């Protein structure tokens, strides 16, 4: 019973549109009706043995329609505005309004057509990473095809015999660093053994974005914004699973760094790579998997340990937001660095002293972006709520929600300890913004949790049945409603 028909039944649920079922993943049909991929996101039946749809938190699914015997998708390469965390809206390049672009899901054996329109101001080309397809569909600009000019279109079409975690991306190197990638999941003809109840995909990316500049520096190699599916903690949406679910997590990396992704509280096995399913003889216990550049890693585990567990890159600098010494005015004692220093100092490569010292110390600017809009020095001693609220008032788009300020607890003689401060002002209660990132998936988290979530970080929430049902009900209520970030207004419409 591990076949597509079961998948359809589980995806749609009984009575949830059986008439539409043939359009979903299986039989070709020619109506050309648009797909409602929303239905794919919540296969709630736990009939093990079925293939479940892959969820990509914080990213949309790409709908398709059947045209001339092929599943036809439409991708538009274009500049996008991506909100990494509340208030940090940056100019990236992506597909169909987001970076990464929407997730494509198909079945092994499908005939697939992808229409790619280039709405960028320069040529682009789409590469299908790892696909065994004819070379003229490979998207290598200059060798397999002419680049797609601005305003141009290229139609890719191929039959897919592979299965696994794949991705699509621009084959222009700098465009990759502007965000141009998306997940491309090829479901196998039969569910893998053992089958999973929940299947998630997370794309790992990194950007160099200085405070006050909304455009990433794609030439830079010092990355200070690290994202899961285009969001940095605490704006990442947690993975919600029911206690004792079997879970697959598909990690995809396209950037300049390799990321050791660590899952708390559970032991997993690596069941797949960017090349597809790996034989069971290779599965050994792990809790961290190094996802190299251009690689994918599928990991699977039994979510048998209840709690809100972190999933994060373990590179220390990838567990922070806006990690940068170039925070200009954010310094200690009103006498620190000003903006616009030379590169050595500007990049935190100091000739003397240490980067977190009294004189040089970057402060809140390394955190959530609050304060980086200031244009004069601001003491970074234990910050007081009034100071932060004044700072927040100066940020465009902010309404009434505030960061939940609390003074960090430091020892009386803290300043006499060489190296102090390290994390005292960079994470913790002073950085909490629970309300600003409020969403159903965050329901019931420990108050103040958001102060400790930055960079490539999210939660695996292993919930007992009642709590799981509660979160799912909240999520269902929110469906169809506009979902502005609380505490934010969005001036960037139209
Ligand atoms: Cu990392």
Boltz pocket constraint, residues with backbone or C-beta under 6 A from the ligand:
constraints:
  - pocket:
      binder: B
      contacts: [[A, 226], [A, 257], [A, 258], [A, 259], [A, 260], [A, 313], [A, 314], [A, 315], [A, 318], [A, 456]]
      max_distance: 6.0
